[in-house]
Amino acid sequence: MAVSRPEMRRDERLIHCPVEATMDILNQKWTLHIIRQLLTGKKRFNELSHCLGGVNSRTLRDRLKVLEREEIVCRTVLSAIPPWVEYDLTEKGRALNRVIESIADWGMEWMPAAHHCADASGH
């Protein structure tokens, strides 16, 4: 007789599956684009918004909050009036460059139509 194990809660699964935990963050729309832009250096909110093109301000704010909570992005308030806030990648966030480069390498090999796209380093 098979013993059924109790159903795991979502947060318990994340602890046991690093791929799922990572993909839960990176699969959110605009997240990889934000990280990719920040790999080139610090950006202010409006600068990020402009670089990303079609992202809604609320969506960008929400994604940045998640990335900040996950310690992937660091938010620095430089001035309260007028508001001057910069976003930058933490060491943890910069380590994602390897992931993005791996995706770019895979795409170069297996998605030949995508060769014209800039890779993670902007080349």
Backbone as CSV, one residue per row, in Angstrom:
resi,resn,N_x,N_y,N_z,CA_x,CA_y,CA_z,C_x,C_y,C_z
1,MET,0.838,-1.169,0.000,0.000,0.000,0.000,0.888,1.239,0.000
2,ALA,0.679,2.090,-0.975,1.479,3.314,-1.093,0.986,4.345,-0.092
3,VAL,1.934,4.960,0.551,1.595,6.007,1.505,1.666,7.333,0.771
4,SER,0.574,8.049,0.792,0.595,9.343,0.107,1.204,10.376,1.038
5,ARG,2.135,11.113,0.486,2.735,12.154,1.320,1.843,13.375,1.279
6,PRO,1.826,14.115,2.334,0.974,15.309,2.362,1.391,16.258,1.248
7,GLU,0.405,16.909,0.709,0.691,17.853,-0.364,1.583,18.970,0.171
8,MET,2.636,19.269,-0.572,3.564,20.311,-0.147,2.987,21.678,-0.458
9,ARG,3.222,22.597,0.453,2.828,23.978,0.182,3.772,24.550,-0.859
10,ARG,3.323,25.560,-1.559,4.112,26.179,-2.627,5.482,26.633,-2.129
11,ASP,5.561,27.286,-0.966,6.842,27.784,-0.471,7.786,26.643,-0.114
12,GLU,7.258,25.475,0.283,8.106,24.321,0.550,8.686,23.756,-0.736
13,ARG,7.903,23.758,-1.815,8.399,23.291,-3.109,9.547,24.172,-3.575
14,LEU,9.430,25.472,-3.365,10.469,26.385,-3.807,11.789,26.111,-3.105
15,ILE,11.711,25.761,-1.850,12.921,25.447,-1.103,13.603,24.225,-1.700
16,HIS,12.841,23.293,-2.182,13.391,22.046,-2.684,13.653,22.060,-4.181
17,CYS,13.224,23.086,-4.877,13.441,23.126,-6.317,13.992,24.491,-6.727
18,PRO,15.304,24.612,-6.818,15.895,25.897,-7.167,15.516,26.376,-8.569
19,VAL,15.275,25.446,-9.477,14.869,25.847,-10.827,13.500,26.517,-10.783
20,GLU,12.567,25.906,-10.068,11.233,26.481,-9.968,11.265,27.831,-9.259
21,ALA,12.054,27.933,-8.201,12.154,29.195,-7.463,12.718,30.299,-8.357
22,THR,13.738,29.981,-9.114,14.348,30.952,-10.020,13.385,31.338,-11.125
23,MET,12.733,30.356,-11.711,11.813,30.648,-12.815,10.594,31.433,-12.348
24,ASP,10.167,31.238,-11.105,9.052,32.023,-10.580,9.367,33.516,-10.629
25,ILE,10.619,33.862,-10.401,11.021,35.268,-10.465,11.255,35.703,-11.904
26,LEU,12.055,34.945,-12.638,12.478,35.374,-13.970,11.380,35.285,-15.028
27,ASN,10.367,34.464,-14.788,9.292,34.327,-15.775,8.299,35.477,-15.766
28,GLN,8.371,36.341,-14.783,7.452,37.474,-14.758,7.786,38.403,-15.923
29,LYS,6.740,38.858,-16.594,6.933,39.720,-17.752,7.800,40.926,-17.381
30,TRP,8.767,41.235,-18.207,9.693,42.364,-18.112,10.871,42.124,-17.179
31,THR,10.845,41.103,-16.346,11.901,40.931,-15.354,13.274,40.744,-15.992
32,LEU,13.395,39.841,-16.946,14.694,39.644,-17.593,15.131,40.897,-18.349
33,HIS,14.187,41.610,-18.921,14.511,42.848,-19.632,15.077,43.897,-18.665
34,ILE,14.485,43.983,-17.492,14.953,44.919,-16.468,16.374,44.560,-16.053
35,ILE,16.589,43.297,-15.764,17.914,42.834,-15.341,18.937,43.108,-16.433
36,ARG,18.568,42.828,-17.651,19.469,43.048,-18.785,19.857,44.516,-18.908
37,GLN,18.902,45.410,-18.727,19.201,46.841,-18.780,20.123,47.254,-17.631
38,LEU,19.893,46.704,-16.457,20.709,47.070,-15.306,22.114,46.468,-15.357
39,LEU,22.313,45.454,-16.193,23.659,44.905,-16.362,24.607,45.944,-16.955
40,THR,24.067,46.947,-17.632,24.906,47.993,-18.219,25.206,49.101,-17.214
41,GLY,24.575,49.081,-16.046,24.849,50.070,-15.011,23.581,50.600,-14.369
42,LYS,23.777,51.477,-13.397,22.665,52.059,-12.640,21.728,52.816,-13.570
43,LYS,20.441,52.775,-13.222,19.443,53.511,-13.999,18.403,54.085,-13.043
44,ARG,17.893,55.242,-13.401,16.759,55.807,-12.693,15.490,55.184,-13.259
45,PHE,14.385,55.342,-12.533,13.122,54.722,-12.929,12.723,55.123,-14.347
46,ASN,12.694,56.426,-14.626,12.270,56.885,-15.952,13.236,56.451,-17.046
47,GLU,14.506,56.375,-16.711,15.507,55.904,-17.663,15.246,54.433,-18.008
48,LEU,14.966,53.635,-16.986,14.624,52.228,-17.209,13.367,52.106,-18.062
49,SER,12.362,52.880,-17.705,11.106,52.853,-18.438,11.321,53.181,-19.911
50,HIS,12.125,54.188,-20.161,12.421,54.597,-21.545,13.176,53.494,-22.293
51,CYS,14.176,52.897,-21.640,14.973,51.825,-22.262,14.121,50.607,-22.608
52,LEU,13.129,50.339,-21.761,12.308,49.146,-21.942,11.185,49.353,-22.952
53,GLY,10.860,50.584,-23.234,9.828,50.841,-24.235,8.426,50.708,-23.692
54,GLY,7.770,49.597,-23.985,6.348,49.463,-23.720,5.921,49.045,-22.332
55,VAL,6.813,49.070,-21.356,6.427,48.635,-20.016,5.555,49.696,-19.336
56,ASN,4.510,49.244,-18.704,3.619,50.093,-17.926,4.351,50.495,-16.638
57,SER,4.196,51.748,-16.197,4.889,52.233,-14.989,4.564,51.400,-13.754
58,ARG,3.310,50.994,-13.638,2.909,50.177,-12.479,3.591,48.805,-12.522
59,THR,3.658,48.218,-13.705,4.316,46.920,-13.861,5.793,47.045,-13.535
60,LEU,6.440,48.094,-14.043,7.857,48.302,-13.762,8.081,48.466,-12.264
61,ARG,7.265,49.261,-11.613,7.383,49.467,-10.169,7.238,48.135,-9.423
62,ASP,6.223,47.347,-9.818,5.988,46.059,-9.158,7.159,45.101,-9.359
63,ARG,7.696,45.037,-10.585,8.826,44.138,-10.851,10.059,44.565,-10.062
64,LEU,10.296,45.876,-10.006,11.447,46.369,-9.250,11.305,46.058,-7.767
65,LYS,10.094,46.135,-7.230,9.871,45.800,-5.820,10.179,44.331,-5.553
66,VAL,9.737,43.453,-6.447,10.014,42.023,-6.292,11.521,41.781,-6.357
67,LEU,12.176,42.395,-7.335,13.621,42.208,-7.487,14.386,42.766,-6.285
68,GLU,13.886,43.850,-5.727,14.500,44.419,-4.523,14.285,43.480,-3.336
69,ARG,13.072,42.960,-3.187,12.760,42.036,-2.090,13.620,40.771,-2.178
70,GLU,13.901,40.339,-3.409,14.716,39.137,-3.619,16.219,39.435,-3.569
71,GLU,16.558,40.707,-3.292,17.950,41.160,-3.199,18.714,40.984,-4.503
72,ILE,18.001,41.167,-5.607,18.604,41.134,-6.939,18.902,42.563,-7.384
73,VAL,18.049,43.481,-6.952,18.193,44.896,-7.282,18.300,45.693,-5.985
74,CYS,19.127,46.714,-6.034,19.282,47.635,-4.917,18.692,48.984,-5.323
75,ARG,17.855,49.533,-4.482,17.228,50.837,-4.718,17.894,51.856,-3.806
76,THR,18.409,52.938,-4.403,19.087,53.973,-3.640,18.374,55.298,-3.850
77,VAL,17.926,55.916,-2.750,17.289,57.230,-2.813,18.389,58.271,-2.662
78,LEU,18.581,59.077,-3.709,19.627,60.084,-3.697,19.112,61.446,-3.252
79,SER,17.824,61.693,-3.507,17.237,62.972,-3.131,15.743,62.772,-2.937
80,ALA,15.210,63.382,-1.885,13.782,63.248,-1.614,12.965,64.234,-2.434
81,ILE,13.494,65.467,-2.600,12.765,66.484,-3.357,13.736,67.147,-4.317
82,PRO,13.569,67.009,-5.595,12.638,66.084,-6.228,13.112,64.645,-6.030
83,PRO,12.188,63.693,-6.133,12.573,62.292,-5.948,13.637,61.881,-6.977
84,TRP,14.706,61.322,-6.488,15.796,60.873,-7.347,16.216,59.510,-6.828
85,VAL,15.813,58.476,-7.525,16.065,57.110,-7.096,16.809,56.378,-8.199
86,GLU,17.839,55.646,-7.816,18.582,54.831,-8.771,18.397,53.359,-8.430
87,TYR,18.411,52.547,-9.465,18.339,51.099,-9.308,19.622,50.513,-9.864
88,ASP,20.138,49.530,-9.165,21.358,48.863,-9.587,21.249,47.395,-9.205
89,LEU,22.016,46.563,-9.864,22.038,45.149,-9.518,22.956,44.919,-8.330
90,THR,22.554,44.025,-7.486,23.414,43.565,-6.397,24.360,42.514,-6.977
91,GLU,25.241,41.994,-6.152,26.115,40.912,-6.599,25.269,39.716,-7.070
92,LYS,24.220,39.434,-6.328,23.303,38.347,-6.678,22.674,38.617,-8.048
93,GLY,22.293,39.863,-8.300,21.705,40.232,-9.583,22.706,40.153,-10.720
94,ARG,23.936,40.611,-10.478,24.965,40.551,-11.525,25.314,39.112,-11.884
95,ALA,25.167,38.209,-10.924,25.442,36.792,-11.192,24.467,36.225,-12.227
96,LEU,23.314,36.867,-12.402,22.354,36.417,-13.420,22.872,36.632,-14.839
97,ASN,23.928,37.419,-14.991,24.509,37.617,-16.320,24.903,36.274,-16.939
98,ARG,25.416,35.370,-16.116,25.781,34.032,-16.623,24.561,33.317,-17.185
99,VAL,23.434,33.460,-16.512,22.196,32.830,-16.969,21.767,33.431,-18.304
100,ILE,21.796,34.743,-18.384,21.383,35.433,-19.606,22.337,35.098,-20.756
101,GLU,23.629,35.050,-20.476,24.593,34.666,-21.512,24.348,33.239,-21.990
102,SER,24.003,32.344,-21.059,23.702,30.958,-21.448,22.477,30.893,-22.351
103,ILE,21.461,31.690,-22.034,20.266,31.743,-22.878,20.641,32.282,-24.254
104,ALA,21.479,33.330,-24.290,21.917,33.911,-25.563,22.711,32.887,-26.374
105,ASP,23.608,32.155,-25.719,24.394,31.128,-26.415,23.488,30.049,-27.004
106,TRP,22.515,29.602,-26.213,21.575,28.597,-26.688,20.814,29.130,-27.900
107,GLY,20.371,30.372,-27.800,19.639,30.986,-28.904,20.478,31.114,-30.159
108,MET,21.759,31.438,-30.003,22.647,31.549,-31.161,22.781,30.199,-31.878
109,GLU,22.812,29.132,-31.101,22.968,27.808,-31.696,21.661,27.266,-32.258
110,TRP,20.569,27.439,-31.540,19.327,26.765,-31.881,18.246,27.651,-32.477
111,MET,18.424,28.953,-32.423,17.438,29.890,-32.964,18.140,30.828,-33.947
112,PRO,18.586,30.311,-35.085,19.424,31.103,-35.996,18.793,32.422,-36.439
113,ALA,17.480,32.518,-36.464,16.834,33.763,-36.872,17.051,34.860,-35.836
114,ALA,17.475,34.500,-34.627,17.648,35.478,-33.560,19.071,36.043,-33.511
115,HIS,19.933,35.698,-34.443,21.327,36.141,-34.398,21.491,37.643,-34.441
116,HIS,20.529,38.349,-34.996,20.668,39.801,-35.093,20.425,40.516,-33.771
117,CYS,19.890,39.807,-32.779,19.575,40.398,-31.472,20.859,40.577,-30.670
118,ALA,20.926,41.665,-29.892,22.097,41.893,-29.033,22.136,40.856,-27.926
119,ASP,23.350,40.397,-27.586,23.462,39.447,-26.488,23.411,40.177,-25.156
120,ALA,23.585,39.455,-24.064,23.435,40.021,-22.722,24.416,41.155,-22.447
121,SER,25.575,41.128,-23.095,26.550,42.176,-22.839,26.336,43.390,-23.722
122,GLY,25.307,43.353,-24.573,24.997,44.499,-25.412,25.665,44.457,-26.777
123,HIS,26.328,43.361,-27.116,27.013,43.249,-28.422,26.107,42.677,-29.472
